[in-house]
Amino acid sequence: MGINFKVDKEKCVHCGLCIKDCMSEIITFDENKIPVTIEEREKNCIKCQHCLSVCPVGAISVLDKNPEESTEFKHEFNSDEILELIKERRSIRYYKKQNVEPEQLQKLKDMLKYVPTGVNNHQLHFTFVENLDMMEQIRTKVKATLLDLVDNNKIAARMFRRYLVPIKKGKDVIFRGAPHMVIVSTHEKAPCKDIDPIIALSYFELYAKSLGIGTCWCGLAYYCFSMIPHLKNIIKVPKTHKIAYVMLFGYPEFNYKRSTQPEAYGMDTVDELSEDETFGDKIKNFFSKD
Ligand SMILES: Cc1cc2nc3c(=O)[nH]c(=O)nc-3n(C[C@H](O)[C@H](O)[C@H](O)COP(=O)(O)O)c2cc1C
C-alpha cells in the first residue's frame, strides 16, 4: 500500500524542506522541482508526517491527511508557565468522589495520539476506568485478593505486608481513592516497548494538571495487575499487549500552595573521552585488585 504523497503544485515553493526532513530519504525533486517520492523507498516510510508538518505553505498531503485539517502553529510558549506547571505537579493521593467531566476526559484521550513512540511505532493501548462505580469494583476485588494472599503468606503479596494494617483499617493505599485510572499497555514487539508507555503517561500527567486534574503514578496497581495471581487478568488488554504502567487520576481534594525543594540530581558534562578498556586491560585490572 502506497503512502499517497501528494503535492499541490500551485502552492509548492520548492524549498526542499520536505526532502531534507524526511528521515527515511523517500522524497526527491522531479525535473520541475516538485517533490515526489522514490517509489521503491516508500516502504521505509515511518508515517511521521514530517513532510506535511514542515511544509511552510501547506502544499503536502500524505497518508490521505489534508494539511488544512492540521493545527496551524502560531504562538510562542511561555516557558515560565511551563516550568511552573512542572513544579506544581504533585502526586495526588486524595481525590474528590466525582467523575471527571466527559469533555475533559475526551481532551486527555485526544492528546494521547500526539505522544512520541520509538520509530513512530504507535502501538500503545490505553485502557480507561471512566467511572467511580467500576473503580469501586476493582478496589474491592484487589483488596480482598491482597488480604487473602497476605493472610495465606503467599510470596506475591510479600511487598504488601507493610500496608496490611492500613488496608485492614479500610485505607485505600493502592488506588488512593482515585475515581479513575488509565492502564497503558505496550505491544510486545514494539521497538521501544519499555520507554514508550512511560513517555505517554508523562505527557498525560502534565496535560491533566493543566486541566485541573490530578494524577498519581501507581506502581502498586501496576504490580497487582502484572504480578499477582488472580489479579493479572482482571483488566483486559489486547492479546498482543502487556500492561506497562498505571496512572490514577481525578479532581484533587485539595491543592498544593508552594513548590517542594528537591535536591538536584547528579550532573556533569563530557569534556574528554575516556579510553575504552581493552579485554587485556580488563583481565590485568581484575587480577591487580587485591
Ligand atoms: C514510577 C513511579 C511509581 C510510583 N508509584 C506510586 C504508588 O504506587 N503509590 C503512590 O502513592 N505513589 C507512587 N508514586 C509517587 C511518588 O511516591 C512521588 O512521585 C514522590 O513521592 C514525589 O512526590 P511528588 O510526585 O508529589 O513530587 C510513584 C511515582 C513514580 C514516578
The ligand as an SDF file (V2000), in Angstrom:
LIG
                    3D

 31 33  0  0  0  0  0  0  0  0999 V2000
    7.2910    5.1850   38.7550 C   0  0  0  0  0  0  0  0  0  0  0  0
    6.5540    5.7450   39.9460 C   0  0  0  0  0  0  0  0  0  0  0  0
    5.7280    4.9040   40.7000 C   0  0  0  0  0  0  0  0  0  0  0  0
    5.0050    5.4060   41.7840 C   0  0  0  0  0  0  0  0  0  0  0  0
    4.1420    4.5780   42.4640 N   0  0  0  0  0  0  0  0  0  0  0  0
    3.3920    5.1000   43.4850 C   0  0  0  0  0  0  0  0  0  0  0  0
    2.4120    4.2950   44.1590 C   0  0  0  0  0  0  0  0  0  0  0  0
    2.2280    3.1030   43.8700 O   0  0  0  0  0  0  0  0  0  0  0  0
    1.6540    4.8610   45.1310 N   0  0  0  0  0  0  0  0  0  0  0  0
    1.8070    6.1990   45.4790 C   0  0  0  0  0  0  0  0  0  0  0  0
    1.1060    6.6560   46.3580 O   0  0  0  0  0  0  0  0  0  0  0  0
    2.7460    6.9950   44.8530 N   0  0  0  0  0  0  0  0  0  0  0  0
    3.5190    6.4820   43.8700 C   0  0  0  0  0  0  0  0  0  0  0  0
    4.4300    7.2910   43.1950 N   0  0  0  0  0  0  0  0  0  0  0  0
    4.5760    8.7010   43.5800 C   0  0  0  0  0  0  0  0  0  0  0  0
    5.9210    9.0000   44.2610 C   0  0  0  0  0  0  0  0  0  0  0  0
    5.9260    8.4680   45.5490 O   0  0  0  0  0  0  0  0  0  0  0  0
    6.0980   10.5160   44.2360 C   0  0  0  0  0  0  0  0  0  0  0  0
    6.3950   10.8990   42.9130 O   0  0  0  0  0  0  0  0  0  0  0  0
    7.1710   11.0430   45.1530 C   0  0  0  0  0  0  0  0  0  0  0  0
    6.8410   10.7730   46.4900 O   0  0  0  0  0  0  0  0  0  0  0  0
    7.3710   12.5710   45.0000 C   0  0  0  0  0  0  0  0  0  0  0  0
    6.1650   13.2910   45.1710 O   0  0  0  0  0  0  0  0  0  0  0  0
    5.6110   14.2220   44.0220 P   0  0  0  0  0  0  0  0  0  0  0  0
    5.3220   13.3280   42.8350 O   0  0  0  0  0  0  0  0  0  0  0  0
    4.3740   14.8360   44.5710 O   0  0  0  0  0  0  0  0  0  0  0  0
    6.6660   15.2250   43.6980 O   0  0  0  0  0  0  0  0  0  0  0  0
    5.1500    6.7850   42.1250 C   0  0  0  0  0  0  0  0  0  0  0  0
    5.9760    7.6200   41.3540 C   0  0  0  0  0  0  0  0  0  0  0  0
    6.6460    7.1200   40.2720 C   0  0  0  0  0  0  0  0  0  0  0  0
    7.4760    8.0620   39.4290 C   0  0  0  0  0  0  0  0  0  0  0  0
  1  2  1  0
  2  3  1  0
  2 30  2  0
  3  4  2  0
  4  5  1  0
  4 28  1  0
  5  6  2  0
  6  7  1  0
  6 13  1  0
  7  8  2  0
  7  9  1  0
  9 10  1  0
 10 11  2  0
 10 12  1  0
 12 13  2  0
 13 14  1  0
 14 15  1  0
 14 28  1  0
 15 16  1  0
 16 17  1  0
 16 18  1  0
 18 19  1  0
 18 20  1  0
 20 21  1  0
 20 22  1  0
 22 23  1  0
 23 24  1  0
 24 25  2  0
 24 26  1  0
 24 27  1  0
 28 29  2  0
 29 30  1  0
 30 31  1  0
M  END
$$$$
